Structures are given as structure tokens and as C-alpha cells.
Amino acid sequence: MPKDKQDLTESGLPKLAQPAVRALRNAGITRLEEVAKLTEPELKQLHGIGPTAVEQLRRALADKGLDFSK
């Protein structure tokens, strides 16, 4: 498996910086489908989620035909 940052983990989440990983884990989010249940503003409110993580998650969601909640 390539080691590119855009690779998806088994959970469907892209490989993110550790602060973003901790933010998602602390919010109880372990799968990409759970990210899709959040609005983008809700995601941005999580401490540790910055613009890069939001964009990585947006691309991962789009690759699966998903998007942030509206």
C-alpha cells in the first residue's frame, strides 16, 4: 500500500495529522461515514481540526460519494 497522506485507513478516514486524529477520536468519530453526519462548521469546531484536515476529509468524502451534512 502506498504511503501517501491521502491513503485511506481501514476506517475510511484519510491519514491526518495527529491533532486532527485526536480531535476525531475525542468526538467519538472513528469512520468516514460518521464524519459525513457532521456539518462543516461542526467539524471545524473540534479542537485540532484545521483547514488542511477539513480539505483532506472533504476529498475522502467525495471519493466515496459523500459530503458533509447540510
PyMOL Python script that loads the backbone (N, CA, C, O; Angstrom):
from pymol import cmd

cmd.read_pdbstr("""\
ATOM      1  N   MET A   1       0.849  -1.184   0.000  1.00  0.00           N
ATOM      2  CA  MET A   1       0.000   0.000   0.000  1.00  0.00           C
ATOM      3  C   MET A   1       0.887   1.238   0.000  1.00  0.00           C
ATOM      4  O   MET A   1       1.829   1.312   0.790  1.00  0.00           O
ATOM      5  N   PRO A   2       0.609   2.222  -0.875  1.00  0.00           N
ATOM      6  CA  PRO A   2       1.409   3.446  -0.892  1.00  0.00           C
ATOM      7  C   PRO A   2       1.293   4.198   0.427  1.00  0.00           C
ATOM      8  O   PRO A   2       0.305   4.064   1.148  1.00  0.00           O
ATOM      9  N   LYS A   3       2.306   4.982   0.728  1.00  0.00           N
ATOM     10  CA  LYS A   3       2.340   5.703   1.999  1.00  0.00           C
ATOM     11  C   LYS A   3       1.919   7.170   1.838  1.00  0.00           C
ATOM     12  O   LYS A   3       2.261   7.999   2.681  1.00  0.00           O
ATOM     13  N   ASP A   4       1.197   7.496   0.790  1.00  0.00           N
ATOM     14  CA  ASP A   4       0.744   8.855   0.549  1.00  0.00           C
ATOM     15  C   ASP A   4      -0.228   9.303   1.630  1.00  0.00           C
ATOM     16  O   ASP A   4      -1.012   8.495   2.128  1.00  0.00           O
ATOM     17  N   LYS A   5      -0.189  10.599   2.006  1.00  0.00           N
ATOM     18  CA  LYS A   5      -1.070  11.110   3.065  1.00  0.00           C
ATOM     19  C   LYS A   5      -2.539  10.965   2.706  1.00  0.00           C
ATOM     20  O   LYS A   5      -3.382  10.959   3.603  1.00  0.00           O
ATOM     21  N   GLN A   6      -2.878  10.848   1.419  1.00  0.00           N
ATOM     22  CA  GLN A   6      -4.273  10.731   1.029  1.00  0.00           C
ATOM     23  C   GLN A   6      -4.772   9.289   1.083  1.00  0.00           C
ATOM     24  O   GLN A   6      -5.956   9.036   0.860  1.00  0.00           O
ATOM     25  N   ASP A   7      -3.894   8.358   1.374  1.00  0.00           N
ATOM     26  CA  ASP A   7      -4.339   6.971   1.530  1.00  0.00           C
ATOM     27  C   ASP A   7      -5.398   6.900   2.617  1.00  0.00           C
ATOM     28  O   ASP A   7      -5.337   7.633   3.604  1.00  0.00           O
ATOM     29  N   LEU A   8      -6.353   6.028   2.434  1.00  0.00           N
ATOM     30  CA  LEU A   8      -7.391   5.868   3.437  1.00  0.00           C
ATOM     31  C   LEU A   8      -7.027   4.722   4.369  1.00  0.00           C
ATOM     32  O   LEU A   8      -6.491   3.701   3.937  1.00  0.00           O
ATOM     33  N   THR A   9      -7.319   4.900   5.639  1.00  0.00           N
ATOM     34  CA  THR A   9      -7.126   3.836   6.604  1.00  0.00           C
ATOM     35  C   THR A   9      -8.289   2.861   6.469  1.00  0.00           C
ATOM     36  O   THR A   9      -9.207   3.101   5.685  1.00  0.00           O
ATOM     37  N   GLU A  10      -8.262   1.783   7.209  1.00  0.00           N
ATOM     38  CA  GLU A  10      -9.348   0.802   7.153  1.00  0.00           C
ATOM     39  C   GLU A  10     -10.692   1.420   7.517  1.00  0.00           C
ATOM     40  O   GLU A  10     -11.733   0.946   7.062  1.00  0.00           O
ATOM     41  N   SER A  11     -10.682   2.458   8.321  1.00  0.00           N
ATOM     42  CA  SER A  11     -11.924   3.114   8.740  1.00  0.00           C
ATOM     43  C   SER A  11     -12.489   4.016   7.652  1.00  0.00           C
ATOM     44  O   SER A  11     -13.586   4.557   7.794  1.00  0.00           O
ATOM     45  N   GLY A  12     -11.741   4.176   6.570  1.00  0.00           N
ATOM     46  CA  GLY A  12     -12.173   5.071   5.510  1.00  0.00           C
ATOM     47  C   GLY A  12     -11.684   6.492   5.701  1.00  0.00           C
ATOM     48  O   GLY A  12     -11.817   7.325   4.804  1.00  0.00           O
ATOM     49  N   LEU A  13     -11.112   6.777   6.879  1.00  0.00           N
ATOM     50  CA  LEU A  13     -10.589   8.115   7.144  1.00  0.00           C
ATOM     51  C   LEU A  13      -9.239   8.286   6.454  1.00  0.00           C
ATOM     52  O   LEU A  13      -8.438   7.351   6.419  1.00  0.00           O
ATOM     53  N   PRO A  14      -8.980   9.476   5.904  1.00  0.00           N
ATOM     54  CA  PRO A  14      -7.643   9.707   5.339  1.00  0.00           C
ATOM     55  C   PRO A  14      -6.632   9.784   6.470  1.00  0.00           C
ATOM     56  O   PRO A  14      -6.995   9.999   7.626  1.00  0.00           O
ATOM     57  N   LYS A  15      -5.375   9.608   6.135  1.00  0.00           N
ATOM     58  CA  LYS A  15      -4.322   9.774   7.146  1.00  0.00           C
ATOM     59  C   LYS A  15      -4.191  11.255   7.422  1.00  0.00           C
ATOM     60  O   LYS A  15      -3.885  12.045   6.530  1.00  0.00           O
ATOM     61  N   LEU A  16      -4.427  11.619   8.666  1.00  0.00           N
ATOM     62  CA  LEU A  16      -4.437  13.011   9.098  1.00  0.00           C
ATOM     63  C   LEU A  16      -3.329  13.264  10.101  1.00  0.00           C
ATOM     64  O   LEU A  16      -2.756  12.330  10.662  1.00  0.00           O
ATOM     65  N   ALA A  17      -3.032  14.537  10.323  1.00  0.00           N
ATOM     66  CA  ALA A  17      -2.075  14.924  11.370  1.00  0.00           C
ATOM     67  C   ALA A  17      -2.631  14.478  12.726  1.00  0.00           C
ATOM     68  O   ALA A  17      -3.844  14.367  12.902  1.00  0.00           O
ATOM     69  N   GLN A  18      -1.749  14.230  13.663  1.00  0.00           N
ATOM     70  CA  GLN A  18      -2.159  13.717  14.973  1.00  0.00           C
ATOM     71  C   GLN A  18      -3.174  14.593  15.702  1.00  0.00           C
ATOM     72  O   GLN A  18      -4.088  14.047  16.321  1.00  0.00           O
ATOM     73  N   PRO A  19      -3.063  15.940  15.664  1.00  0.00           N
ATOM     74  CA  PRO A  19      -4.096  16.731  16.346  1.00  0.00           C
ATOM     75  C   PRO A  19      -5.497  16.471  15.784  1.00  0.00           C
ATOM     76  O   PRO A  19      -6.469  16.428  16.538  1.00  0.00           O
ATOM     77  N   ALA A  20      -5.600  16.299  14.474  1.00  0.00           N
ATOM     78  CA  ALA A  20      -6.901  16.023  13.850  1.00  0.00           C
ATOM     79  C   ALA A  20      -7.384  14.630  14.221  1.00  0.00           C
ATOM     80  O   ALA A  20      -8.572  14.432  14.476  1.00  0.00           O
ATOM     81  N   VAL A  21      -6.473  13.665  14.253  1.00  0.00           N
ATOM     82  CA  VAL A  21      -6.835  12.295  14.642  1.00  0.00           C
ATOM     83  C   VAL A  21      -7.381  12.300  16.071  1.00  0.00           C
ATOM     84  O   VAL A  21      -8.409  11.683  16.348  1.00  0.00           O
ATOM     85  N   ARG A  22      -6.688  12.999  16.977  1.00  0.00           N
ATOM     86  CA  ARG A  22      -7.145  13.085  18.367  1.00  0.00           C
ATOM     87  C   ARG A  22      -8.496  13.777  18.471  1.00  0.00           C
ATOM     88  O   ARG A  22      -9.354  13.353  19.245  1.00  0.00           O
ATOM     89  N   ALA A  23      -8.692  14.841  17.694  1.00  0.00           N
ATOM     90  CA  ALA A  23      -9.956  15.571  17.735  1.00  0.00           C
ATOM     91  C   ALA A  23     -11.114  14.668  17.330  1.00  0.00           C
ATOM     92  O   ALA A  23     -12.161  14.665  17.977  1.00  0.00           O
ATOM     93  N   LEU A  24     -10.926  13.905  16.262  1.00  0.00           N
ATOM     94  CA  LEU A  24     -11.980  12.994  15.816  1.00  0.00           C
ATOM     95  C   LEU A  24     -12.216  11.902  16.856  1.00  0.00           C
ATOM     96  O   LEU A  24     -13.359  11.600  17.201  1.00  0.00           O
ATOM     97  N   ARG A  25     -11.140  11.317  17.348  1.00  0.00           N
ATOM     98  CA  ARG A  25     -11.271  10.245  18.337  1.00  0.00           C
ATOM     99  C   ARG A  25     -11.979  10.746  19.599  1.00  0.00           C
ATOM    100  O   ARG A  25     -12.843  10.057  20.141  1.00  0.00           O
ATOM    101  N   ASN A  26     -11.615  11.943  20.064  1.00  0.00           N
ATOM    102  CA  ASN A  26     -12.241  12.516  21.259  1.00  0.00           C
ATOM    103  C   ASN A  26     -13.723  12.807  21.046  1.00  0.00           C
ATOM    104  O   ASN A  26     -14.502  12.828  21.999  1.00  0.00           O
ATOM    105  N   ALA A  27     -14.106  13.030  19.793  1.00  0.00           N
ATOM    106  CA  ALA A  27     -15.516  13.272  19.467  1.00  0.00           C
ATOM    107  C   ALA A  27     -16.253  11.959  19.187  1.00  0.00           C
ATOM    108  O   ALA A  27     -17.443  11.963  18.871  1.00  0.00           O
ATOM    109  N   GLY A  28     -15.536  10.837  19.307  1.00  0.00           N
ATOM    110  CA  GLY A  28     -16.161   9.534  19.083  1.00  0.00           C
ATOM    111  C   GLY A  28     -16.308   9.173  17.624  1.00  0.00           C
ATOM    112  O   GLY A  28     -17.088   8.284  17.283  1.00  0.00           O
ATOM    113  N   ILE A  29     -15.574   9.845  16.755  1.00  0.00           N
ATOM    114  CA  ILE A  29     -15.654   9.605  15.314  1.00  0.00           C
ATOM    115  C   ILE A  29     -14.520   8.677  14.908  1.00  0.00           C
ATOM    116  O   ILE A  29     -13.344   9.004  15.068  1.00  0.00           O
ATOM    117  N   THR A  30     -14.887   7.522  14.384  1.00  0.00           N
ATOM    118  CA  THR A  30     -13.881   6.532  14.002  1.00  0.00           C
ATOM    119  C   THR A  30     -14.006   6.092  12.550  1.00  0.00           C
ATOM    120  O   THR A  30     -13.146   5.367  12.052  1.00  0.00           O
ATOM    121  N   ARG A  31     -15.062   6.518  11.863  1.00  0.00           N
ATOM    122  CA  ARG A  31     -15.292   6.102  10.479  1.00  0.00           C
ATOM    123  C   ARG A  31     -15.658   7.318   9.630  1.00  0.00           C
ATOM    124  O   ARG A  31     -16.222   8.290  10.131  1.00  0.00           O
ATOM    125  N   LEU A  32     -15.332   7.250   8.355  1.00  0.00           N
ATOM    126  CA  LEU A  32     -15.620   8.343   7.440  1.00  0.00           C
ATOM    127  C   LEU A  32     -17.119   8.634   7.383  1.00  0.00           C
ATOM    128  O   LEU A  32     -17.527   9.790   7.278  1.00  0.00           O
ATOM    129  N   GLU A  33     -17.921   7.601   7.450  1.00  0.00           N
ATOM    130  CA  GLU A  33     -19.372   7.787   7.400  1.00  0.00           C
ATOM    131  C   GLU A  33     -19.867   8.639   8.569  1.00  0.00           C
ATOM    132  O   GLU A  33     -20.872   9.341   8.448  1.00  0.00           O
ATOM    133  N   GLU A  34     -19.162   8.576   9.695  1.00  0.00           N
ATOM    134  CA  GLU A  34     -19.533   9.399  10.851  1.00  0.00           C
ATOM    135  C   GLU A  34     -19.184  10.865  10.617  1.00  0.00           C
ATOM    136  O   GLU A  34     -19.882  11.759  11.096  1.00  0.00           O
ATOM    137  N   VAL A  35     -18.108  11.108   9.882  1.00  0.00           N
ATOM    138  CA  VAL A  35     -17.740  12.484   9.534  1.00  0.00           C
ATOM    139  C   VAL A  35     -18.842  13.099   8.673  1.00  0.00           C
ATOM    140  O   VAL A  35     -19.156  14.282   8.809  1.00  0.00           O
ATOM    141  N   ALA A  36     -19.428  12.292   7.786  1.00  0.00           N
ATOM    142  CA  ALA A  36     -20.476  12.783   6.887  1.00  0.00           C
ATOM    143  C   ALA A  36     -21.735  13.221   7.637  1.00  0.00           C
ATOM    144  O   ALA A  36     -22.573  13.925   7.073  1.00  0.00           O
ATOM    145  N   LYS A  37     -21.876  12.819   8.879  1.00  0.00           N
ATOM    146  CA  LYS A  37     -23.041  13.220   9.682  1.00  0.00           C
ATOM    147  C   LYS A  37     -22.870  14.620  10.275  1.00  0.00           C
ATOM    148  O   LYS A  37     -23.822  15.202  10.795  1.00  0.00           O
ATOM    149  N   LEU A  38     -21.640  15.156  10.192  1.00  0.00           N
ATOM    150  CA  LEU A  38     -21.356  16.489  10.724  1.00  0.00           C
ATOM    151  C   LEU A  38     -21.480  17.537   9.628  1.00  0.00           C
ATOM    152  O   LEU A  38     -21.229  17.258   8.456  1.00  0.00           O
ATOM    153  N   THR A  39     -21.871  18.746  10.023  1.00  0.00           N
ATOM    154  CA  THR A  39     -21.766  19.861   9.084  1.00  0.00           C
ATOM    155  C   THR A  39     -20.304  20.310   9.093  1.00  0.00           C
ATOM    156  O   THR A  39     -19.554  19.995  10.016  1.00  0.00           O
ATOM    157  N   GLU A  40     -19.915  21.041   8.066  1.00  0.00           N
ATOM    158  CA  GLU A  40     -18.542  21.533   8.042  1.00  0.00           C
ATOM    159  C   GLU A  40     -18.251  22.450   9.227  1.00  0.00           C
ATOM    160  O   GLU A  40     -17.181  22.337   9.824  1.00  0.00           O
ATOM    161  N   PRO A  41     -19.174  23.367   9.595  1.00  0.00           N
ATOM    162  CA  PRO A  41     -18.913  24.197  10.788  1.00  0.00           C
ATOM    163  C   PRO A  41     -18.767  23.362  12.064  1.00  0.00           C
ATOM    164  O   PRO A  41     -17.942  23.688  12.918  1.00  0.00           O
ATOM    165  N   GLU A  42     -19.552  22.293  12.205  1.00  0.00           N
ATOM    166  CA  GLU A  42     -19.421  21.432  13.385  1.00  0.00           C
ATOM    167  C   GLU A  42     -18.040  20.791  13.419  1.00  0.00           C
ATOM    168  O   GLU A  42     -17.414  20.709  14.476  1.00  0.00           O
ATOM    169  N   LEU A  43     -17.566  20.337  12.263  1.00  0.00           N
ATOM    170  CA  LEU A  43     -16.246  19.718  12.183  1.00  0.00           C
ATOM    171  C   LEU A  43     -15.164  20.728  12.560  1.00  0.00           C
ATOM    172  O   LEU A  43     -14.244  20.409  13.314  1.00  0.00           O
ATOM    173  N   LYS A  44     -15.280  21.938  12.035  1.00  0.00           N
ATOM    174  CA  LYS A  44     -14.276  22.971  12.299  1.00  0.00           C
ATOM    175  C   LYS A  44     -14.234  23.378  13.767  1.00  0.00           C
ATOM    176  O   LYS A  44     -13.221  23.905  14.227  1.00  0.00           O
ATOM    177  N   GLN A  45     -15.310  23.146  14.509  1.00  0.00           N
ATOM    178  CA  GLN A  45     -15.338  23.496  15.932  1.00  0.00           C
ATOM    179  C   GLN A  45     -14.519  22.525  16.783  1.00  0.00           C
ATOM    180  O   GLN A  45     -14.189  22.837  17.928  1.00  0.00           O
ATOM    181  N   LEU A  46     -14.189  21.359  16.240  1.00  0.00           N
ATOM    182  CA  LEU A  46     -13.403  20.389  17.007  1.00  0.00           C
ATOM    183  C   LEU A  46     -11.972  20.898  17.143  1.00  0.00           C
ATOM    184  O   LEU A  46     -11.321  21.208  16.146  1.00  0.00           O
ATOM    185  N   HIS A  47     -11.491  20.982  18.368  1.00  0.00           N
ATOM    186  CA  HIS A  47     -10.130  21.445  18.618  1.00  0.00           C
ATOM    187  C   HIS A  47      -9.143  20.464  17.989  1.00  0.00           C
ATOM    188  O   HIS A  47      -9.136  19.279  18.321  1.00  0.00           O
ATOM    189  N   GLY A  48      -8.316  20.967  17.083  1.00  0.00           N
ATOM    190  CA  GLY A  48      -7.343  20.126  16.399  1.00  0.00           C
ATOM    191  C   GLY A  48      -7.663  19.935  14.931  1.00  0.00           C
ATOM    192  O   GLY A  48      -6.835  19.427  14.176  1.00  0.00           O
ATOM    193  N   ILE A  49      -8.861  20.337  14.517  1.00  0.00           N
ATOM    194  CA  ILE A  49      -9.248  20.229  13.113  1.00  0.00           C
ATOM    195  C   ILE A  49      -8.985  21.581  12.448  1.00  0.00           C
ATOM    196  O   ILE A  49      -9.634  22.578  12.763  1.00  0.00           O
ATOM    197  N   GLY A  50      -8.035  21.596  11.535  1.00  0.00           N
ATOM    198  CA  GLY A  50      -7.700  22.818  10.819  1.00  0.00           C
ATOM    199  C   GLY A  50      -8.105  22.720   9.356  1.00  0.00           C
ATOM    200  O   GLY A  50      -8.710  21.731   8.942  1.00  0.00           O
ATOM    201  N   PRO A  51      -7.774  23.741   8.575  1.00  0.00           N
ATOM    202  CA  PRO A  51      -8.166  23.778   7.165  1.00  0.00           C
ATOM    203  C   PRO A  51      -7.642  22.595   6.361  1.00  0.00           C
ATOM    204  O   PRO A  51      -8.340  22.093   5.480  1.00  0.00           O
ATOM    205  N   THR A  52      -6.436  22.147   6.649  1.00  0.00           N
ATOM    206  CA  THR A  52      -5.877  21.016   5.901  1.00  0.00           C
ATOM    207  C   THR A  52      -6.676  19.748   6.170  1.00  0.00           C
ATOM    208  O   THR A  52      -6.992  19.006   5.240  1.00  0.00           O
ATOM    209  N   ALA A  53      -7.003  19.497   7.427  1.00  0.00           N
ATOM    210  CA  ALA A  53      -7.792  18.306   7.777  1.00  0.00           C
ATOM    211  C   ALA A  53      -9.173  18.370   7.144  1.00  0.00           C
ATOM    212  O   ALA A  53      -9.682  17.361   6.654  1.00  0.00           O
ATOM    213  N   VAL A  54      -9.782  19.551   7.152  1.00  0.00           N
ATOM    214  CA  VAL A  54     -11.111  19.698   6.546  1.00  0.00           C
ATOM    215  C   VAL A  54     -11.040  19.344   5.058  1.00  0.00           C
ATOM    216  O   VAL A  54     -11.894  18.619   4.546  1.00  0.00           O
ATOM    217  N   GLU A  55     -10.027  19.854   4.375  1.00  0.00           N
ATOM    218  CA  GLU A  55      -9.890  19.573   2.937  1.00  0.00           C
ATOM    219  C   GLU A  55      -9.616  18.089   2.692  1.00  0.00           C
ATOM    220  O   GLU A  55     -10.179  17.508   1.763  1.00  0.00           O
ATOM    221  N   GLN A  56      -8.769  17.470   3.500  1.00  0.00           N
ATOM    222  CA  GLN A  56      -8.496  16.037   3.343  1.00  0.00           C
ATOM    223  C   GLN A  56      -9.770  15.223   3.558  1.00  0.00           C
ATOM    224  O   GLN A  56     -10.038  14.271   2.824  1.00  0.00           O
ATOM    225  N   LEU A  57     -10.538  15.597   4.553  1.00  0.00           N
ATOM    226  CA  LEU A  57     -11.792  14.885   4.826  1.00  0.00           C
ATOM    227  C   LEU A  57     -12.813  15.132   3.716  1.00  0.00           C
ATOM    228  O   LEU A  57     -13.549  14.220   3.337  1.00  0.00           O
ATOM    229  N   ARG A  58     -12.861  16.355   3.194  1.00  0.00           N
ATOM    230  CA  ARG A  58     -13.774  16.669   2.093  1.00  0.00           C
ATOM    231  C   ARG A  58     -13.457  15.793   0.876  1.00  0.00           C
ATOM    232  O   ARG A  58     -14.362  15.241   0.250  1.00  0.00           O
ATOM    233  N   ARG A  59     -12.173  15.672   0.550  1.00  0.00           N
ATOM    234  CA  ARG A  59     -11.774  14.854  -0.605  1.00  0.00           C
ATOM    235  C   ARG A  59     -12.095  13.379  -0.370  1.00  0.00           C
ATOM    236  O   ARG A  59     -12.571  12.692  -1.274  1.00  0.00           O
ATOM    237  N   ALA A  60     -11.834  12.896   0.844  1.00  0.00           N
ATOM    238  CA  ALA A  60     -12.128  11.494   1.155  1.00  0.00           C
ATOM    239  C   ALA A  60     -13.626  11.224   1.059  1.00  0.00           C
ATOM    240  O   ALA A  60     -14.038  10.184   0.545  1.00  0.00           O
ATOM    241  N   LEU A  61     -14.446  12.160   1.554  1.00  0.00           N
ATOM    242  CA  LEU A  61     -15.893  12.011   1.456  1.00  0.00           C
ATOM    243  C   LEU A  61     -16.320  11.993  -0.015  1.00  0.00           C
ATOM    244  O   LEU A  61     -17.117  11.145  -0.418  1.00  0.00           O
ATOM    245  N   ALA A  62     -15.800  12.915  -0.807  1.00  0.00           N
ATOM    246  CA  ALA A  62     -16.165  12.995  -2.226  1.00  0.00           C
ATOM    247  C   ALA A  62     -15.789  11.715  -2.960  1.00  0.00           C
ATOM    248  O   ALA A  62     -16.525  11.261  -3.836  1.00  0.00           O
ATOM    249  N   ASP A  63     -14.651  11.133  -2.606  1.00  0.00           N
ATOM    250  CA  ASP A  63     -14.222   9.882  -3.245  1.00  0.00           C
ATOM    251  C   ASP A  63     -15.217   8.754  -2.988  1.00  0.00           C
ATOM    252  O   ASP A  63     -15.313   7.816  -3.780  1.00  0.00           O
ATOM    253  N   LYS A  64     -15.952   8.841  -1.891  1.00  0.00           N
ATOM    254  CA  LYS A  64     -16.946   7.819  -1.527  1.00  0.00           C
ATOM    255  C   LYS A  64     -18.365   8.251  -1.909  1.00  0.00           C
ATOM    256  O   LYS A  64     -19.337   7.570  -1.580  1.00  0.00           O
ATOM    257  N   GLY A  65     -18.477   9.390  -2.609  1.00  0.00           N
ATOM    258  CA  GLY A  65     -19.793   9.892  -2.977  1.00  0.00           C
ATOM    259  C   GLY A  65     -20.546  10.513  -1.813  1.00  0.00           C
ATOM    260  O   GLY A  65     -21.773  10.606  -1.838  1.00  0.00           O
ATOM    261  N   LEU A  66     -19.810  10.938  -0.791  1.00  0.00           N
ATOM    262  CA  LEU A  66     -20.412  11.529   0.404  1.00  0.00           C
ATOM    263  C   LEU A  66     -20.043  13.003   0.499  1.00  0.00           C
ATOM    264  O   LEU A  66     -19.199  13.494  -0.250  1.00  0.00           O
ATOM    265  N   ASP A  67     -20.676  13.691   1.415  1.00  0.00           N
ATOM    266  CA  ASP A  67     -20.379  15.094   1.674  1.00  0.00           C
ATOM    267  C   ASP A  67     -20.703  15.376   3.134  1.00  0.00           C
ATOM    268  O   ASP A  67     -21.308  14.549   3.817  1.00  0.00           O
ATOM    269  N   PHE A  68     -20.297  16.545   3.605  1.00  0.00           N
ATOM    270  CA  PHE A  68     -20.683  16.948   4.946  1.00  0.00           C
ATOM    271  C   PHE A  68     -22.192  17.131   4.995  1.00  0.00           C
ATOM    272  O   PHE A  68     -22.823  17.418   3.978  1.00  0.00           O
ATOM    273  N   SER A  69     -22.763  16.965   6.168  1.00  0.00           N
ATOM    274  CA  SER A  69     -24.196  17.175   6.360  1.00  0.00           C
ATOM    275  C   SER A  69     -24.519  18.635   6.069  1.00  0.00           C
ATOM    276  O   SER A  69     -23.668  19.510   6.227  1.00  0.00           O
ATOM    277  N   LYS A  70     -25.736  18.889   5.648  1.00  0.00           N
ATOM    278  CA  LYS A  70     -26.151  20.276   5.332  1.00  0.00           C
ATOM    279  C   LYS A  70     -26.929  20.890   6.446  1.00  0.00           C
ATOM    280  O   LYS A  70     -27.350  22.042   6.343  1.00  0.00           O
TER     281      LYS A  70
END
""", "prot")
cmd.dss("prot")
cmd.show_as("cartoon", "prot")
cmd.util.cbc("prot")
cmd.orient("prot")
